[in-house]
Amino acid sequence: MLKQKDIGTRYRRMSLRAEVVVLRQGELWDSEIVDISASGLLMRRPEGWEGSLGDEMSVELLLAEQKTIALFGKVVRYDQENVGLEFSHIPPESEVPLWTLLGEYADALDAERSVE
């Protein structure tokens, strides 16, 4: 289950350059991730994408070394350049890889703060 954030709290976003494949009701697009957090991701708007707020999508993050992370997300915003997805479901087999990815970023931020 996804943790609910406090009102007004924004999760830290990690810049990430990785390919992403999204699937919605038989339509398939590939794109690039702009950033990711514990609650969702921002990706470049795929060519030919025509979607709406609330659309549910299956998402595959294609990371280095042929690692993939499967997720499900809901469109929460979009414009001419980007599409923002909020994670609606993180399958059990994707939890550890996702938290590891985000945890490494959080550890790096903590290390920067302790130097300041």
C-alpha positions in Angstrom: 0.0 0.0 0.0 1.2 3.5 -0.8 1.9 5.8 2.1 -0.4 8.9 2.2 1.5 12.2 2.4 0.6 15.0 4.6 -1.3 17.9 3.0 1.1 20.4 1.6 4.1 18.0 1.6 5.9 17.3 -1.6 8.0 14.2 -2.1 11.6 14.9 -3.2 12.0 14.3 -6.9 15.0 12.5 -8.3 16.2 13.5 -11.8 16.4 10.3 -13.8 17.2 9.8 -17.4 15.7 6.4 -18.3 13.4 5.0 -21.0 9.8 4.3 -20.1 7.1 2.3 -21.9 3.5 3.0 -21.1 0.4 1.0 -22.0 -3.2 2.2 -21.9 -6.1 0.1 -23.1 -4.1 -1.6 -25.9 -2.1 1.6 -26.9 1.6 1.5 -26.4 4.1 4.5 -26.2 7.7 4.9 -25.3 9.2 8.0 -23.8 11.8 9.3 -21.4 11.5 9.9 -17.6 12.3 13.5 -16.4 12.1 12.7 -12.7 10.6 10.3 -10.2 9.6 10.2 -6.5 7.9 7.8 -4.1 4.5 9.0 -5.3 4.9 9.2 -9.1 6.9 10.3 -12.1 7.1 12.9 -14.8 7.8 11.8 -18.3 8.2 13.5 -21.7 4.9 13.4 -23.5 5.1 10.5 -25.9 4.7 11.3 -29.6 1.0 10.7 -30.6 -0.2 10.5 -27.0 -3.7 11.7 -26.5 -4.8 11.1 -22.9 -7.0 12.5 -20.2 -6.7 13.2 -16.5 -7.4 10.0 -14.6 -6.3 7.6 -17.3 -4.8 4.5 -15.8 -1.6 3.2 -17.4 0.8 0.3 -17.0 4.4 1.6 -16.8 7.7 -0.2 -17.4 10.8 1.7 -16.3 13.8 0.5 -18.4 16.9 1.0 -16.3 20.6 0.2 -17.0 21.8 -3.4 -17.0 18.5 -4.6 -18.5 16.6 -4.0 -15.2 13.0 -3.0 -15.4 10.5 -1.9 -12.8 6.8 -2.4 -13.5 4.3 0.0 -12.0 0.8 1.4 -12.5 -0.1 5.0 -12.6 -2.8 7.5 -13.1 -2.4 10.7 -15.2 -2.6 13.7 -12.8 -1.3 16.4 -15.1 -0.1 16.9 -18.7 0.9 19.7 -21.0 2.5 19.9 -24.5 5.8 18.6 -23.2 5.2 16.3 -20.2 2.8 13.9 -18.5 2.7 13.5 -14.8 1.7 10.1 -13.3 0.8 9.3 -9.7 1.5 5.7 -8.8 -1.7 3.8 -8.2 -0.2 0.4 -7.6 3.3 -0.9 -7.1 3.5 -4.7 -7.6 5.3 -6.6 -4.8 8.2 -7.6 -7.1 8.8 -3.9 -8.0 8.9 -2.5 -4.4 12.5 -3.4 -3.6 13.9 -2.2 -6.9 12.0 1.1 -6.7 12.8 1.7 -3.1 16.5 0.9 -3.8 16.6 3.4 -6.6 15.0 6.1 -4.5 16.9 5.2 -1.4 20.2 5.7 -3.1 19.1 9.2 -4.0 17.9 9.9 -0.5 21.2 8.7 0.9 23.1 11.0 -1.4 20.9 14.0 -0.3 21.4 13.2 3.3 25.2 13.0 2.8 25.1 16.5 1.1 23.1 17.9 4.0 25.5 16.6 6.7 28.5 18.2 4.8 26.7 21.7 4.9 
